[in-house]
């Protein structure tokens, strides 16, 4: 008990500061709770998929890739929101490493999900360069990249004759 009487002023000040801190913490939580009731939380909107196609090739005949192969080199944004970019800066890999490609040859249509290979070796950039190959339909007239936001036509120059790339 001697210690208590010796440091009673100090202990009183510590208890007072602790009580003030708890009261301030509860007040701030109450204010944030009221603010969320009045102004409901709206999650941030996702960024649209951005893709910059560097080059795309369609090979009607190819020994290494197979017949009716499509190759694509492009830069895309990996993350969908600012929160995702912060996670990438922390080292989290955000991409699912897949592209969805739509092909149409006038008679048939085909949707292909294909894996891509990252060319950019790190996760610090918003845009990364990727390479993808897949096999599509013969005599393709239209190729599109499909995303959650819609689709983008890759090329309309695909009217190649079968023997033009020997």
C-alpha positions, 0 to 999 in steps of 0.5 A: 500500500505504501507504493500506492500512496507514494505514486497516487498522483501518477497512477491517477493521471495514468487512469485518467489518460486511459479513461480519456483514450477509451472515451475518445475511441468510443466517440470516434466509433460512434461518429463513424457508425452514424456517418455510415448510416447517413452516408452508406458505403459505396465500394469503389468502381472497378477500373475498366480492362485496358489492353494495348495490343502490340502485335497479333498474328494468325497462322493458318498453318504452323508446325510449332503452334498448330493449324489455325493458331493465333498469337498475341502480344499486348500490355494489360492492366492487372489490377481492377482498383487502387486497393489491388494496386496497393496489394500488388506493391506488397507482393501479391500476384493479382492476375488469373493469367487467362484471356478470353478470345472469341473467334468467328469464321462466318459459319461457326463461332468459338470462345476460348479461354487461354493462358498467357505468359507474363513477359514483365518480370515484376508486379510493380507496374500497372500495365504488364506485357503478356504473350498468348497463343491458342488455336481457333477456327479455320478461315477466321474472319473476326477475332475479339478479346472479351472482358467483363466490360465488353469486347474489343475487336482484335483485327479485321485483316484476317482474310488470308489465303491458306497457302500465303504463309509458307 
